[in-house]
Amino acid sequence: MRVQEKIIEGLLWLSAAITILITVSIIWVLLSESVKFFSEVSIVRFLTEKEWTPLFAEKKFGIMPLVAGTFLTTVIAIAVALPIGLTIAIYLNEYAHARFKTFIKPLLEVLATIPTVVYGFFALTVVTPFLQSFIPGLAGFNALSAGIVMGIMIIPMISSLSEDAISAVPRSLREAAYGMGSTRLQTAFGVMVPAASSGILVSVILAISRAVGETMIVAIAAGQQPRLTLNPLVPIETITTYIVQVSLGDVPHGSLEYRTIFAAGMTLFVFTFLLNNLSFWIKKKYQEKYD
Amino acid sequence: MTNSEKNRLKDKAFQVFGVFCTFIGLVVLAIFLIDIVIEGVARIDWDFLTSLPSRRAARAGILTAWAGTLWILVLSAIIAFPLGIAAGIYLEEYAKKTKLSNFLEINIANLAGVPSIIYGLLGLELFVRIMNLGGILLAGALTLSLLILPIVIVTTREAIKAVPRTIRDGSFALGASKWQTVWHQVLPASFGGILTGVILALSRAVGEAAPLIVIGALAYVPFVPRSPMDEFTVLPIQIFNWTSRPQAAFLTNAAAAIIILLLITFLLNGIAVYLRHRQQKKIKW
């Protein structure tokens, strides 16, 4: 009996410990291939060259065009999702009836369950032609429609996390504001949002991290042309799209081209890892201020 | 206009804006779904569901794609669920509040935030190259299992956490061991919640294309996979492939395939929502 209990506990522990093994494997895989990559291409070149053409005859290995593409689509996505998501959070908390809230929240979550390849199709076949009707010079592949659609996808992420943060603010603060004669709007922006700012910040950081790692929307709709630009109207390439592009082709294992996807992946991993841990840190530091 | 009138007007204006924002996403979604249905629904027929892929759009079907998706679902479930549920049980029932368990928690939260394409790179190196599996179903299922593992663990923990202390105490008082308590009391009581999380994890796996593309799943597979060691494609990859072709006929195919993929996704999510609803209604501790 005793022995059996111990064996079971051991097995359960092993299952939990596997998660650490996964993290170690991810870091090891990315590092080992990246190290081989950087033994052939110096980090200085990687960070300072202004072109990314590892698949061409004349090879350039500057990651910055890919970073710029990722940055551009992410900024557009957040510019769409943050105002809308935050407004939804405030509206549901300060204005809407409780019954409306329970009805609308699962519907908003539907936005997050749609596969991203479907959003990509949407961006390419609906949003881009629509935008082209009034933005002359918008290319068939562009950062703008990919970013906008990505923003729609992450609305529920910002709205639900921000809503949690706002509803965690003690009632007494809201009532005090009303007692002073504030309108709901003044209460929301003068008291509730500042009080919930750390939670809202966490939601935005997690949304950024999600947008940075998003793959299929940008692979379908943003193009495959690494370009050091902040112009949202032309084709660009993100870090994730580059990895997909190489994976679709026939790049032999162990070649320098093969290693570029791990160097790109390492860059992506560093960004998302920093963002995620920043959000944990903020959460931990500011969470229980009101308890 | 007095100051307070102005403020009240602003308040009303924001309320209207709030309604607008709440519905804008849903309206866009509705437009999109209608667009997809109009474009694709006429293309769906028995032949489309049962034909092999073809270079000619009108003859191409999604048989291998949905068969591959089904395989991936079942295999990922078999791999990820025992592991994830066991890990969840350990963290919630066994782990003491030590530095190690704290680290485990942060680590799992971190894994949940790793972009799916990074899991693809992990699978490519670990399963495809080092274990020398190649771009086969098993490699794809292993990769997606790692991807959904954090979701399974987190939802299992939440379901177990909802089981009240008194049930465990009652079981211990009757002389049950720790594992007997977990197996006979805690797990049955939290089963609905765990199942909900598990189904949500699967619906996430169904829509993933990027990690499978990275491990080398092909877009063109002219046969239905018969074992985990076969090459494969899945619906999202088929959709991606058709979407990236210039001919309009392939876009119609993509729209039709999207309808099927969305049906699967909504079905899984619907089951999960229903289970959660029933759970909340049924159990009052």
Interface residues (C-beta under 8 A of the other chain):
Chain A: M1 Q4 E5 I8 E9 L11 L12 W13 S15 A16 A17 I18 T19 I20 I22 T23 S25 I26 V29 L30 E33 P83 I84 T87 I88 I90 Y91 L92 Y95 A96 I104 P106 L107 L108 V110 L111 T113 I114 P115 T116 V117 V118 G120 F121 F122 L124 T125 V126 I152 I155 P156 G181 T183 R184 L185 Q186 A188 L206 S209 V212 G213 E214 T215 M216 A219 I220 T240 I243 V244 S247 L248 H253 I261 F262 G265 L268 F269 T272 F273 L275 N276 N277 F280
Chain B: S4 N7 R8 K10 D11 F14 Q15 F17 G18 V19 C21 T22 I24 G25 L26 V28 L29 I31 F32 D35 I36 P82 L83 G84 A86 A87 I89 Y90 L91 Y94 A95 F103 L104 I106 N107 I108 A109 N110 L111 G113 V114 P115 S116 I117 I118 Y119 G120 L121 L122 L124 E125 L126 R129 L146 L149 P150 I153 S177 K178 W179 S203 V206 G207 E208 A209 A210 I213 V214 G216 P236 I239 F240 T243 S244 L251 A254 A255 I258 L261 L262 T265 F266 N269 V273
